């Protein structure tokens, strides 16, 4: 059984027991969060596709940790003009573990 959820402008495949790194949520570690925007629910050969969301379906997940990704270097350079700019960026994320998928 799996579901496709939408959060933070992105879509994720959620299965019970699976860990997902999603856009940062304002929830402390250990809290249970619920995702209401479920786009698709599949149970074996039965597939229910939402228009745009599946009515009454929810995905419950537990917040495992709040962290930041590895540093990404942003380097801008123009040849022959002595122009160089170097920046680093670390994106915040929330890691959640999917506990269960609730259907209608």
C-alpha positions in Angstrom: 0.0 0.0 0.0 1.3 3.5 -0.9 0.1 7.0 -1.4 1.3 10.1 -3.2 1.2 13.2 -1.0 1.9 16.8 -1.8 3.7 19.1 0.7 6.0 22.0 0.2 5.2 22.3 -3.5 6.6 18.8 -4.1 5.1 15.3 -4.4 6.3 12.3 -2.5 5.5 8.5 -2.5 4.7 7.5 1.0 4.6 3.9 2.3 4.2 2.8 5.9 7.7 2.6 7.5 9.4 4.8 4.9 11.4 7.8 5.8 11.0 11.0 3.8 13.1 14.2 3.7 10.6 17.0 3.0 10.5 20.8 3.1 10.8 22.2 6.6 7.7 21.9 8.8 7.2 23.9 12.0 6.8 20.8 14.2 9.1 19.5 17.0 10.8 16.1 16.9 8.5 13.3 18.0 5.3 15.0 17.0 2.8 13.3 14.7 1.8 15.3 11.6 -1.0 14.6 9.2 -0.9 15.3 5.4 -4.3 16.0 4.0 -3.3 16.6 0.4 -3.3 12.9 -0.8 -3.2 12.8 -4.6 -3.3 9.0 -5.1 -3.9 5.9 -2.9 -2.9 2.4 -4.1 -3.9 -0.7 -2.2 -2.7 -3.7 -4.2 -4.4 -3.6 -7.6 -7.0 -1.0 -6.5 -5.9 2.6 -7.3 -7.9 5.6 -6.3 -6.8 8.8 -8.1 -8.0 12.2 -6.6 -9.5 15.1 -8.6 -7.2 16.8 -7.4 -7.1 15.1 -3.9 -8.6 11.9 -2.6 -11.5 12.7 -0.3 -11.1 11.6 3.3 -7.6 10.1 2.8 -4.7 11.2 5.1 -1.2 10.1 5.7 0.1 10.2 9.3 3.8 10.6 9.9 6.1 11.1 12.9 8.8 13.8 12.8 12.1 12.1 13.2 14.5 15.1 13.0 14.9 18.7 11.9 18.2 19.3 10.1 20.0 21.0 7.2 21.3 19.4 4.0 25.0 19.3 2.9 26.4 22.7 1.9 26.0 23.7 -1.8 28.6 26.1 -3.1 27.2 28.9 -5.4 30.1 30.4 -7.4 29.7 33.2 -9.9 32.6 34.1 -12.2 33.1 36.5 -15.1 36.3 36.0 -17.1 38.7 38.9 -17.6 36.9 41.3 -15.2 38.2 40.0 -11.8 34.6 39.2 -10.8 34.2 36.4 -8.4 31.5 35.7 -5.8 31.3 32.6 -3.6 28.3 31.7 -1.4 27.3 28.6 0.5 23.8 27.5 1.2 22.3 24.8 3.5 18.6 24.1 3.0 16.5 23.2 6.1 14.5 20.0 5.9 12.3 17.8 8.1 12.7 14.0 8.1 9.5 12.2 8.8 8.7 8.5 9.1 5.3 7.4 7.6 3.3 5.6 10.2 0.0 4.8 8.4 -2.2 5.7 5.5 -5.8 6.4 6.5 -8.4 5.9 3.8 -12.1 7.0 3.9 
